[in-house]
Amino acid sequence: MFRAIAAAASTAELHPGQIIFLIGGENPEGLSNLLGAYLGRPDVERVVLLTATPVVAARVAAPYADYREDGRLVTVLAGDDIDGALGAARRGWGEPDAMITMPLERRPIAPDFSSWAIAAD
């Protein structure tokens, strides 16, 4: 799956000033490579990275700290609200020219013990 996305990234016809939304986190290494491919393109003005957790965001973006300082890389944390994060990204940086989506990282869901009854002898 990553190869197909990377191929699409390398052959996409982009015009100067493109804004790319890159969403994902389940495969941080693949996401980081894809991020680097877009940041390396002179026709891409900015990449907005959307992940669910700050740990994955930091891991994916760490090799590209210089781009963050230049304003070409921004990170939006989605948590459990990807729609809200997309809305915030659009308000902050405009409509994306391309949106690349990969699975978000799996986060453990805490069990709800509130309905469990405890019996005492």
C-alpha positions as CSV (number, residue, x, y, z in Angstrom):
1,M,0.0,0.0,0.0
2,F,2.8,2.4,0.9
3,R,4.4,1.9,-2.6
4,A,1.3,2.9,-4.4
5,I,0.9,6.0,-2.3
6,A,4.6,6.9,-2.8
7,A,4.3,6.4,-6.5
8,A,1.2,8.6,-6.5
9,A,3.2,11.2,-4.6
10,S,6.1,11.1,-7.1
11,T,3.9,11.3,-10.2
12,A,1.2,13.8,-9.0
13,E,1.0,17.0,-10.9
14,L,1.4,19.7,-8.4
15,H,1.6,23.4,-9.0
16,P,3.7,25.8,-7.0
17,G,2.3,26.6,-3.6
18,Q,0.6,23.3,-3.0
19,I,-0.8,22.5,0.5
20,I,-0.7,18.8,1.3
21,F,-2.6,17.2,4.2
22,L,-0.9,13.9,5.3
23,I,-3.0,11.9,7.7
24,G,-1.8,8.7,9.4
25,G,0.3,7.1,12.1
26,E,-0.1,3.4,12.1
27,N,3.1,3.0,10.1
28,P,5.3,5.9,11.4
29,E,8.4,4.9,9.2
30,G,6.3,4.9,6.0
31,L,4.6,8.1,7.0
32,S,7.9,9.8,7.7
33,N,9.3,8.7,4.3
34,L,6.2,10.0,2.6
35,L,6.5,13.3,4.5
36,G,10.1,13.6,3.4
37,A,9.1,13.0,-0.2
38,Y,6.6,15.8,-0.2
39,L,8.8,18.2,1.8
40,G,11.5,17.6,-0.8
41,R,9.4,18.9,-3.6
42,P,9.9,22.6,-4.5
43,D,6.3,22.9,-5.6
44,V,4.9,22.0,-2.1
45,E,4.5,25.1,0.1
46,R,3.4,23.3,3.2
47,V,2.6,19.8,4.5
48,V,0.1,19.5,7.3
49,L,0.7,16.3,9.3
50,L,-2.4,15.0,11.1
51,T,-1.8,12.2,13.7
52,A,-3.8,11.0,16.7
53,T,-1.0,11.2,19.3
54,P,1.9,13.5,20.0
55,V,4.2,10.6,20.3
56,V,3.7,9.5,16.7
57,A,3.7,13.1,15.5
58,A,7.1,13.7,17.1
59,R,8.5,10.4,15.8
60,V,7.3,11.1,12.2
61,A,8.4,14.7,12.1
62,A,11.6,14.5,14.0
63,P,13.9,14.2,10.9
64,Y,12.3,17.3,9.4
65,A,12.7,19.8,12.2
66,D,14.2,22.4,9.8
67,Y,11.0,22.4,7.8
68,R,9.0,23.1,10.9
69,E,11.1,26.1,11.6
70,D,10.6,27.3,8.0
71,G,6.9,26.9,8.4
72,R,6.7,24.2,5.7
73,L,5.7,21.5,8.1
74,V,2.9,21.8,10.7
75,T,1.4,19.2,12.9
76,V,-2.2,18.9,14.0
77,L,-3.1,16.4,16.7
78,A,-6.4,14.7,16.0
79,G,-6.9,12.6,19.2
80,D,-10.2,10.9,18.8
81,D,-11.7,13.7,16.6
82,I,-10.3,13.5,13.1
83,D,-13.1,15.6,11.6
84,G,-12.4,18.4,14.2
85,A,-8.7,18.2,13.4
86,L,-9.3,18.4,9.7
87,G,-11.6,21.5,10.2
88,A,-8.9,23.1,12.4
89,A,-6.3,22.4,9.7
90,R,-8.4,23.9,7.0
91,R,-9.1,27.0,9.0
92,G,-5.4,27.4,9.8
93,W,-3.8,26.6,6.5
94,G,-6.6,26.5,3.8
95,E,-8.0,23.8,1.7
96,P,-5.5,21.1,0.8
97,D,-4.5,20.6,-2.8
98,A,-4.0,16.9,-2.0
99,M,-5.0,14.8,1.0
100,I,-3.0,11.6,1.6
101,T,-4.6,9.3,4.1
102,M,-3.1,6.2,5.8
103,P,-4.5,4.4,8.8
104,L,-4.2,6.3,12.1
105,E,-2.3,4.7,14.9
106,R,-4.2,2.2,17.0
107,R,-4.8,3.4,20.4
108,P,-5.8,1.2,23.3
109,I,-9.3,1.7,24.4
110,A,-9.8,1.5,28.2
111,P,-12.5,-0.9,29.1
112,D,-15.6,0.4,30.7
113,F,-16.0,-1.3,34.1
114,S,-18.9,0.9,35.2
115,S,-21.4,-1.8,34.3
116,W,-19.6,-4.6,36.0
117,A,-21.1,-5.7,39.3
118,I,-18.8,-7.0,42.0
119,A,-20.2,-9.8,44.1
120,A,-19.1,-10.3,47.7
121,D,-19.5,-13.5,49.6
